[in-house]
């Protein structure tokens, strides 16, 4: 987790995104890069179904919001005492381990989420706010673009800034390829965690290794874990994972994203959908 990408847009969860970023960067001595996230104007073309009229978002207002987002990012990094890294400065491979947290800001990025999905491929992880449905909430399209297009993990910041990150880690295990990828990406956190719990829920598994199998595999990687396999109850698997995470004192949940298709989850619900709607701790996800 030596490089972290932070797409910055004006939304209510921005303080939590910045604090989650600070905690992760402090843990790994990461280089943080902030970019201005500006949806393409075509994404702001609502249609009046009665009159057939459309309105384009004012480009000057869009640029002003991007500048404000950059100012907020820089102010947050400076307030956290994180030194600035020159935008054109190269990382020295021999000194990167002791370089410590530092940040840089990139203003000159294209509009639209497509850029984010491509650019995020260069970073260890992308940090975004947990999506919501309100006008001031992080956009779902930002999360999904980074998740599906980057090939890298997403670190979701909860609505409220966390106070710790990665001390007590819960792995929401379902035996799937997606969760196996998330666990692999999370190894830097797992190796530094004080406590790790591998949890599975009957009814939420797909054909694959058990929670005990994963715990034994992680032990061979030098990660001491406990494991539990819970029977089916009245709660859904998603509800169970979040309830057990709270009881465990979890400050990082590891979760594969969309083992079921997005369409199926929209219709029938699913663990990913529940976590995206309800998680109040940081979540590391991969697909």
N, C-alpha and C positions, 0 to 999 in steps of 0.2 A: 504493500500500500504506500509506495513511495511517491506516487503522483496522483493527485485528486483533481477532478474537473468539477467546477461548480457553475452550472448555468443559472444566471441571476435574472429574475423577473420580479416585478413588484407584486407581492402577495403577502397574506397575513402570516405565513409560516417562515418568512425570510429570517427572522431572528433565530429560529430553531435550526434552519439550514446552516447558518453561520456558526452556531455553537457546536453542532454535530461535526462540522468540518474542522473546527478548532480542536475538538477532542480527538478526532482521528489523526490529524496532522501532528498533534503533540505526542501521540502514542507511537507514531512511526517516523517522525522527522520528515514529513512529506512536503513536497513542492505543491502548492495549491495554485491552480489557475482558474480565475473567474472569467466568464465570458458573458456578454450581454445577450440575453435570449429574447429575440424579437420575432414573434410569429409573422409570416408573410402576410401582406395586406389582404391577399385573397382569403385568408382565414378569418378576416374581420368583415365579411360581406354578408350581413344578415339581410334576408329578403322579407319585404312587406307582402304577406300573402294576399292582402286586399288590393293594394294599389300596384303591386309588382315593382315597387321602387327598391333600390339598394343604397346603402351608405358605406362609404369607405372611411376607415379610420384616418384621421388627419396625420400625414406623414411627419409634420413638425412635432406634433404632440407625441408621436411614437418615438422619435429621436430624443426628445426631452426626457421621456420616461426611461429610455435606455441609459442616458447620462446619469439620471438619478439613481438607477440601479447600480451603476458603476461606483458612484459616490458612496452609496450605502455599503457596498462590498469593501471598498478601500478603507472606509472609516471603521468597519467592524474588525478588519485585520489589524489595522493600526492600534485600535483600542485593546486588542488582545496581545499586543506587544510582539506580533509576528513581523519580522523584517521583510522588506520588499526585495524581490529578486528581479534583476534587470530583464525587461521583456525579451531582449535579444541575447541575454546571457546564456551561455552553455553550461550544462551540468558537468562537473568534474567527476568521472567515475571513481577516482581514488579518494574523493572527499565526501561523496554523497552520503555515506553512512553517518558521518558526524556533522553534516551540514545543518541539521535541525529544521524545524518548520520554517517555511518562507512562502511568499505569495507573489503572484504577478497577475496583471489584468490585461485582457485582450479585448479591445474595443471594436476592432475592424472585423466583424464577423457578418456573414450573410444573414438575411432574414430567413425565417422558416425553420422548422424542426429538423429538416433533412440534414442540415449541416451538423447539428448536434449528434445525430446518430452515427455520422461518419467520424467526426473529430474525437468522439469519446473512445474510439478504438485505440487511441494513443495513451490512455490513462489506466491506472490500476483500478479505479472505480469512479463513478459519477455520483454526486450527492445531490438529491432533489428532495423537495418537500412532499409529504404524503398527499396524494391527490384528493381533491374534494369537489363538491358540486356547487359551492358558492362562488360568487363573482370574484371574491378576494382570496380564493383557494388556489393552490398550485394546479396546473392543468394535467389531466390524465394523458393527453397526447405527448406531453414532454416526457413523462415517466415511460410510456410505452415505446416511444421512439428510441430512447436510450437503452431500454431493456432489450428490444428485439433487433436493433440495428448495430449496436456497438460490439456485441460479443463479449462484453465485460460486465461485472456486477454493478448493481445499483444499491446505494446506501440511502435508505429512506429516512428522512428526518421527521419525527413526530410533530404534531401541531404545537406542543409545548417544548421549549428547549430542554434537552436531557441534562442531567447533572453528572453522568458518567457514561462510559462507552466501552464495552468489551470486557468488563470484569466478570460478569456472570452471563454466560452465553447459553441459550437454549436452541437446539437444532430441532426444527419441526420436521421430523423424518417421515417420509411416506414411501421410501424405496425407489423413487423415480430418478430418471436421468437428470431432470432439472434440479432436484435437490442435491444430487451428487455433485453437480457443477457448482452449486452455491457453496457447498461444504469445501470443495477444492479452493474456490476463490477466497473463502473465509479463513484459510489456514494461518495467515499472519495474526488474525485475532485469536484463533483457537490456541496458538502456541503461547500467547501472552495472558490468556484468561486465568483467573483464579479458580473458577468453577465452570464446568461444561456439563450440560445435561442433554442427552439424546432421547427424544420423546417421540413415540409413535402412538397412534390412536386407531383402534380397530374400526374398520369402515372407512378409514381415510388412507389406506395403503393401496399401492399398485403392486403387481408382481415384481419382487426384488428383494434385496437383503433386509434383514430385520434390524431393529434398533440395536439389539445386542451385537449383531454382526458389524454394524458401523462403529460402535464403541470399541470393539476389539481391534478393528482396523486402525482407528485413531490412536489407540494405545501403541501400535507398532510405529506410528509417526511421532511418538513422544508426547501425545496429548492425553492426559488422564481425564477420563469421563465417567459419569454414571449414566445409566440408561433405564428407561421405564417404557413398558408397553401397556397402554390403558385399554380396558374393554369399552365396547360401545355403550354409551349412556344416553341420557335425554338431550345432552348438548350436541351440537354439530362438532365435527373435528376442528373447525376454525375457532369456535367458542372455547373448546377445550384447550387448544394450544395457547390462546391468549390468557385464559384463566390460570393455567399452570405456569405460564411465564411470569405472571404477576406474583404468584405464590413463591416462585423460585427467586424472586428479586432480579429478574432478567433485565439487563440493560443493553442486550443485543440479541435479536431473534434472527436465526438463519433459516431461510425459506426458499425453496424452489418456486418459481412463478409460472402459473398457468400449466400445470400438469394436464388439466382439462382445457379445452379450447376456450378462448375468450367468449365466443358466442354461447357455448353451453353454460359458462359461468354467469353470463348476463341473464339467461333464462332460468336456470335452476339454482344459481348460487354456487359457491365453492370456497375453499379455504383461502385462495389468493384474494378473491373479492372481499371476503370478511376481514382479512388482515388489512387490506388497503382502506377499508372503511373504518376500522376500529382500533388498530394498533396504537398504543400510546408510548411505545419505546422504539428506538431505532431498529430498522429491519434491513438486513442485507439479503438481496434477492438476485437470482440469476435465472435465465431461461435456457 
